[in-house]
């Protein structure tokens, strides 16, 4: 009886043990696939320390199923390797990952058809596949432990820790990163990245078979053609070169959960895990728009700090001028002067006029250098002896690099890079030498003149200071005696209404001294009001003094208007009025000094235009808009400027805009929206049609002027630049014509044309056309305009035909003039006030 009980107990224990093993099988995740243990959608293959997981997954927006590897403990699945990239399963439940009879790792579908295989040629029947904590899936021969196949040798789009990209010239092996086609399609995309094994190793990204981006050569420490990453390479990669044709890059990430990924758009991204946000963030990315391969063509150099970003090397000029000016730089540049060796000149008289080299500092070196064993002092001579050698670089860690033929893919850096020596004709070197000599001589002579003049001026001031003060007082008294009492009393009465703490009164003598007796050398410009002089007060403050001319069309009304209006305004985009002066017949306004003068001095000057790259122009547009918003809505007074134009926009030392000249401005009441005048003042071309024709003005009048100004800033052309051409349209008409022909891109100033900013610039043109609508009701308010420019209002209405889009013929103008002479009783007069 006891024996029977014991036997029954043993059977019970065996059943319990079997049940426990069965449960354990499904409760503990495994890291290995064997012949008897395949992987399906129901099993989890997780590395021993739970770093990576292998399994079946569906990408976003698709039901297709793939086998992949991803980080195990990351909330959002981040796939770093895919097996069946080009052969998806229709659904995940139909797939099985097994060890086949021949020892290969194989993916079957529901019909047991092979979808994907490791295809290891020397695989053993007794094999198993293990997922390691590095993320590497390895196929091992169980009889001896040798690895027959591994996923690290067949990368997808991601480069993770300890992975290795190899380029082996002897075997032809080349491991590349290959992008996905799209975020929902892991199949092999257009872009690939890896080592380009030339004479000096470089990392390339290719678009198909064409280069898309490159790092520049490796100098033993860094890739010298990637400025932004030069200090951080050792955080994630190390390059090994055995000097026998095998080069490899190994991932050596110091931070956990870090990897590189080649996106479907051709961008290489470094992804870093943010523990706080529980997501991967982009630490950096390449290439930027400026870094794209060959953007500036042969002998062209890219510099993102200037506009346009492409320029020809010294001694070269655009090969196709029209294309270059339109923003298409791929045609590159060509030599201005042929090299001596190319002209076959061999006479002894030409020996002293041999070709030479120009030094270009901090450059990304061109593509395809040839390495030479020449030392630093021999590198130049080796290039000079070879007529086809166009440039050389000697870089510590690399040695002598030589280039033959065209130089492609160069870039100007702020720091780093290398000193590139370009071969040019002797005449080009002469120009440089002559320029340096002229500069040196000019500096020396100028310094001597300044010292002598300073000494003479000091002696004269010491000797005549007393006499000058007496002379100034006599002049002051003379002006005071000849003044018109009624005018002065009226001015003083008006000025008394302005609080002195808001607007100080300057005396004439102080301003005369500050401007050196209003000397011609201090004259900044001349406008309808009168001349403007630069001055310097005793405390060192620089000022601009606007002095009313006796012959000016403007008089007491405009002077007092500007004083009253601007004394009550304070805004960063409005010029600051420091005070005024009224003594005798003298009437002057004292402003803060703007070192860069007015916008038109930059915008329409061929030499200064290049300083207005797009970000500066956009800043100016937005600054003017903010100034107008303050005038129309946010100031203590509602102000209509009525004379907004490029010459009335002043620029400070950082080219920030400030609206000036409020002589024509009008104050509106809180419930007033429109006013009329019989005296139309302003500048034709900027006037709204209802104001120019009927004398009716409102906030929308300033909006019209702002629209004209916006189109001028984007195009770099004056609105009046079409005036001399009888058949041409105005700038507004020209823009409207291009808009209808879907050629509006040609309106953009070539100096700012850039793919990165294209949509932003086109949006500004769209807004400009909305501002210059013929009817005021169709124009947006300035607050709406700022929202449009900042994309707060995303949808823009289709513009209608602007005002003043056609220029009347000569006969029509004569007829109009005859009609005007016959209708002389019309009290409307047009007064054009030119720039000040």
Phi, psi and omega in degrees: 000316177297322178298320180295319180296317181297318180296319178296321179296320179297318178297322179296318179295321180296317178297319180296319180294317179297318179296320179295317178297320179297316179293320181298326180301323184263350181263338181249122179287142181254161180247006187228141173252128180235179179300321182267353183231079177285174177244131175234185180296341183271338182267153175249123174256108185234136181298160192302323179262016174060038178273315182236158177229142175246136180183191181262140181211158173249122174297167181298144174061028176207152176264355178299147185240141181225159171260128183213176177239136179215166177295134188283318188258026178255128184303317179265122183302121181242099186279130181247349179206142180230134181280293187269062187301318185257005180224077182287154169278152179287330173206153187290330182290346182269357186258150176219131178255115188228168167266116184283175181298328181275004177092357179277154173276125189228142174255119177258153168264191185296330180271010182062031171273143182283115176271324181206149178216150176291337175053039175285121186290329183252033181289153180252152182298323181268080183237163173211154180245128183237137175267116182273166179290349175279348186093005180269127175264117186244140176256119186246149170274113185292341182286328181230355178082003181287145178275126181262333182201151177210144183293334179299337179276356180227068186297156171263244182256358188243145181239105187251176184305133179073359173289154184226126172260128188236145167229114185241110183292329184286321182260344183082004180290135179214107178268124184234147164284139180229122186293158168287160175289324180197169180300341179250007183223101182286357181299160188298123182271197186281336190255143175221156182217141179177188182284129171261106188276086174260205178292332177233128185296141173217154174263130181240151161247128180251145169253101191068238178257002183260138178299139178247328180194152177214157185271347193083169185292156177270129182256015181099341179235314184217166166277122191279359181254016178233090187299314189292342186248006190299334184264357189236014182299317188290354175286340186213347178219158172217135182255136178239132180229114180277004178063012179237021175103003179241123179232138180220150172245129182244135176287122182232056185292129177277334179264140176288159180052055177228138177201165173256145177221138176264110186286167180291349178263004177088016180257132177268119186245136170264117184257132183232133183286128175259108185294323181295314181276348182056050178201161174279138177240154178279114178282320172199167179211150174218151000268155166281172183303322182291340187268354184299138187304132171064024185302324185258007175072182179300134177061019174253148182237140181259136177217110184289349182277349182236169176226129356293160187284345179258141174214155177280149174295157178300135184092002181232161179219160182304136179288325179229097190300315183296316178297316181300313182293336179274358178099003176263104188259002188294339178290342175071203188233163179226160183292141173285322183231130180296150177292154182298317183292338179279344179267000178057040177266121185235004182292153182295335180293340181264356183299325181281354181246045179287162175299157178221190184235138172259137182267125174245119186271160177044059183248147163282122188287155182296170177286157170060057174284152172255131182275142178228150179278002181299143177281176186303317183279354179256345187298314181298314181297323180296321178289319183295329181288338182258112185298333181276355179281120186256345181194160175212158175218137167246116185236125178302133182097341178243309184109213184272126176241135182236149178232136175247145177076210184291148176256119186243144170067062176252156181210142177268125180258161173281330178204167179077211182066215181212163174273115184258129180254115184261134179280126179224165178291157182301323182298327178291325176292325177301317181300317181294316180297315181298318180298317179295321179295316179298316180297314181299313180296318180299317180297317181295311181296316179300320179296318179296315181298317181298316180298314181296313181296321179298317180295314180296318180297319180298315180297319182293319180297316180299320184284324190247010183301314180297318181295323182293320180298319178295318180299318180297321179295322178296316178300317180300315180295320180301314179295322181294320181292328183270006183288159175266111188303319184297316181298313183295318180297321179296317179297314181296323178300317179292319181294330178297337179284348180260128182298132183294332179290338178275327184217099180295153174257127178264146174270154187299318184300319180297320180287325178298318178293317183298327182259011183055055179060037180055046184291149184301328181292341179264003183284124181269332181173179182223129178231189180296331179287319184150190181286155175238130184241147172274137178222166179223119181284162182304331179277005177094353181290131178272140183225162172242124184251114177266118187250120181295124178280143179297334181267005184294144174292335179270151182218219186303317184299311182293321180299308181295325179299314181293319179299310184295316185291303191283340178296337182261006184248137176219112179202146183297338180254018171240137179296142185269125175273118183275334181169187178217169179223128175227105177217119182061230179273358182276129173228119185223147174245135184247119183246164168296146183276130178254107187297334182261014176057223187255165183300321182296334178293336178262313190295326185248015177257118184305328182279324184270344182303324184293341177285341179267071174288172195301317182299325177292317181296318179296322177297322178293315179302311182293324179295318177297319179299317180294323177297318178294321179300320177297316181296317186281328192232323196255348182278169178296331177244146172272119188243133168254119188291312177073357178215046180281122180198171187299323182287346178258012173251110180268154183238131178277191185296337179256016179064028172279138186276148175220122180288135182229179173063085181256023180296332181261358187293153177232141178268132178255146172286167184296333181254014184257132182241340184207149178217165180231152178219151175270347181246099182276121180234152181142204183233122178300145185101328177254347182285137172293149185299322182291334179279316181294324186267325188239354181076014181266129181223156181198188175303325182293341175293316176294325178298319177300312179299320178298321178297317177299314181297319179299315180294325176295318182294319181288321185272338185074016182238144175290149175297332181269005183292348180265358193297321185285347180265111185299328186266350187279155174278171170285174176301321179296316179294322179295316179297320180295320179298314180294325179298313181291331180271004181059036179237027187298339179300329182289347176287335187292135175303124181304337182289342180242001182293121183203137183299325181299324186257002185311304181299324180294318181292316180297326177294321178297319177297316179303313179296320178301318179293326176293330181288333187256026176299150185295321182259134185302325183296336181276348183274143178285162173284165182293329177294321177294323180298314179297324177293323177295316183293328181268006179069013173292327170255107187278325184267127179250135177293156177285127182289150173266175181297126181290168173286158174055043180271349180233144177261125181295150178288168181302317182296322179293321180293319179297318179298321180295319180295319178298318179297321180294321180294329180282337181253051185292345181285351177296124186275357180284126177237146180249121179244117179272123178253112183285171183298147178250000000 
